[in-house]
Amino acid sequence: MPEALQNRGQALLFNNQQGDALNSFREARLEAETLGERGEYWKFLSELAKHENQKVNIPQIDLLHYQAQEVVAYISDHIDDQELRTSFLELKEIRELLAE
């Protein structure tokens, strides 16, 4: 369900419906959080931060980045295989998020 909301948000963005897209991203984030889907949750937080950025909501952006980074750290800390952990941390999206 969160992925469908995320995809809906992307489609709305494509159609220049930023307000509705942002609401869809927020729903995706809440749904992933409710379902405990940490593997996807950080992506929704990061995506939401990008679009909040367009609204210049700096405190919200900082909070979303921080939350996404916390989820990534949690996931990384729970990957026992060093090679897999390194591979995860080297993903482009992860590197970009951690650099923010």
C-alpha positions as CSV (number, residue, x, y, z in Angstrom):
1,M,0.0,0.0,0.0
2,P,2.7,2.6,0.8
3,E,4.4,2.0,-2.5
4,A,1.1,2.6,-4.4
5,L,0.7,5.9,-2.5
6,Q,4.3,6.8,-3.4
7,N,3.6,6.0,-7.1
8,R,0.4,8.0,-7.0
9,G,2.4,10.9,-5.6
10,Q,4.9,10.6,-8.4
11,A,2.1,10.6,-11.0
12,L,0.5,13.7,-9.4
13,L,3.9,15.5,-9.5
14,F,4.2,14.6,-13.2
15,N,0.8,16.3,-13.7
16,N,1.9,19.4,-11.7
17,Q,-0.4,18.6,-8.8
18,Q,2.1,19.3,-6.1
19,G,-0.3,19.7,-3.2
20,D,-2.0,16.4,-3.9
21,A,1.4,14.7,-4.5
22,L,2.7,15.9,-1.1
23,N,-0.4,14.6,0.6
24,S,0.1,11.2,-1.1
25,F,3.8,11.1,0.0
26,R,2.6,11.9,3.6
27,E,0.1,9.1,3.4
28,A,2.8,6.7,2.1
29,R,5.1,7.7,5.0
30,L,2.4,7.2,7.6
31,E,1.3,3.8,6.1
32,A,4.9,2.6,6.0
33,E,5.4,3.7,9.6
34,T,2.2,2.1,10.8
35,L,3.1,-1.2,9.0
36,G,6.7,-1.1,10.4
37,E,8.2,-1.2,6.9
38,R,11.6,0.3,7.7
39,G,13.1,-0.9,4.4
40,E,10.7,1.5,2.6
41,Y,10.0,4.0,5.4
42,W,13.3,5.8,4.9
43,K,12.6,6.2,1.2
44,F,9.3,7.9,1.9
45,L,10.8,10.2,4.5
46,S,13.6,11.2,2.1
47,E,11.1,11.7,-0.8
48,L,8.8,13.8,1.4
49,A,11.7,15.9,2.5
50,K,12.6,16.7,-1.2
51,H,9.1,17.9,-1.8
52,E,8.7,19.8,1.5
53,N,11.9,21.5,0.3
54,Q,10.0,23.0,-2.6
55,K,7.6,24.6,0.0
56,V,10.6,25.9,2.0
57,N,9.5,24.3,5.2
58,I,13.0,24.1,6.7
59,P,12.2,22.7,10.2
60,Q,10.1,19.9,8.6
61,I,12.8,19.1,6.0
62,D,15.4,18.8,8.7
63,L,13.2,16.6,10.8
64,L,12.4,14.3,7.8
65,H,16.0,14.0,6.9
66,Y,16.9,13.2,10.4
67,Q,14.2,10.5,10.7
68,A,15.3,9.0,7.4
69,Q,18.9,8.9,8.5
70,E,17.8,7.3,11.8
71,V,15.9,4.5,10.0
72,V,18.9,3.9,7.7
73,A,21.2,3.7,10.7
74,Y,18.8,1.2,12.3
75,I,18.7,-1.0,9.2
76,S,22.5,-0.8,8.8
77,D,23.1,-1.7,12.4
78,H,20.9,-4.8,12.0
79,I,22.6,-6.2,8.9
80,D,25.0,-8.8,10.2
81,D,26.8,-9.5,6.9
82,Q,29.5,-6.9,6.5
83,E,29.5,-7.1,2.7
84,L,25.7,-6.6,2.5
85,R,25.9,-3.7,5.0
86,T,28.6,-2.0,2.9
87,S,26.6,-2.6,-0.3
88,F,23.5,-1.1,1.4
89,L,25.4,2.0,2.6
90,E,26.9,2.5,-0.9
91,L,23.5,2.8,-2.6
92,K,23.3,6.1,-4.3
93,E,20.1,7.1,-2.4
94,I,21.7,6.2,0.9
95,R,24.9,8.2,0.2
96,E,22.8,11.2,-0.8
97,L,20.7,11.0,2.3
98,L,23.6,10.6,4.6
99,A,25.4,13.6,3.0
100,E,22.4,15.9,3.7
